[in-house]
């Protein structure tokens, strides 16, 4: 079949004009792999949860989700990278306490604003904080521990100065008047051998880190900072049951995108995360780690944004109590 010269010119002209149209005119999001930035080294809580959630996003949207670990500066290096990435839905961030709500109060000149530079997608889960004691400490309950500390100081470890667990410890001290000496470590896992060996008396740490020791009889958890008792260890009372009114604290994980990511893309990602955490293998995997699944409201963009703002103010209060000055 022959094509007239005029039709050929028109056809070529349309082709040139089409090349100027935006990519979205040809393909719906997503049409290529999504990169999920984890701001910590592989193997930690954020990395494990990020990979589980990434699998669910990939399954729902039909594109690979590539996990990229960019550790350093308490999660700040990864956060800065995502905050300054193109807001097109192809670069996402596994957000947690450190980079989103702790760093602003411990690091001066933060190169990103956690409240302005991100579009919250969904909170996924959180691990409550708890107090675990070595077997040499006489106290068997939280009220007994508080009373004992007022007779003789108790040393209590956390995963470091300015860490989420340190902030929780400072809030606990302020709420109860407990006489506790803070012993900072480099991580929650690093302090456990000293706890079991008796070098330290107690630790404020993640429930998932402490639970194996509690179940193994090597130490005992006296309280968990959640609204209800954990189904994994229903024998352990909450801080609230121990007389510390309204006291909850946790290490949380959620997904955020760069600010100005189109609302339609944020909504698509939110739907994928929520669907993946209400059915299939992901919820059981997370619960098996000692995590609690976020509520349906917290899995929304607005709900996660409200959660971040609330925790941000809790961290501001805790940093003030601890006398932490950003450096």
Secondary structure, 3 states (H helix, E strand, C coil): CCCCHHHHHHHHHHHHHHCCCCHHHCCCCCCCCEEEEECCCCCCHHHHHHHHHHHHHHHHHCCCEEEEECCCHHHHHHHHHHHCCCCCCCEEEEEEHHHHHHHHHCCCCCCCCCCCCEEEEEEEEEEEEEEEECCCCCCCCHHHHHHHHCCCCEEEEECCCCCHHHHHHHHHHHHHCCCEEEEECCCHHHHHHHHHHCCCCEEEEEHHHHHHHHHCCCCEEEEECCCCCCCCCCCCCECCCCCCCCCCCEEEEEEEEECCCCHHHHHHHHHHHHHHCCCCCHHHHHHHCCCEECCCCCCCHHHHHHHHHHHHHHHHHHHHHHCCCCC
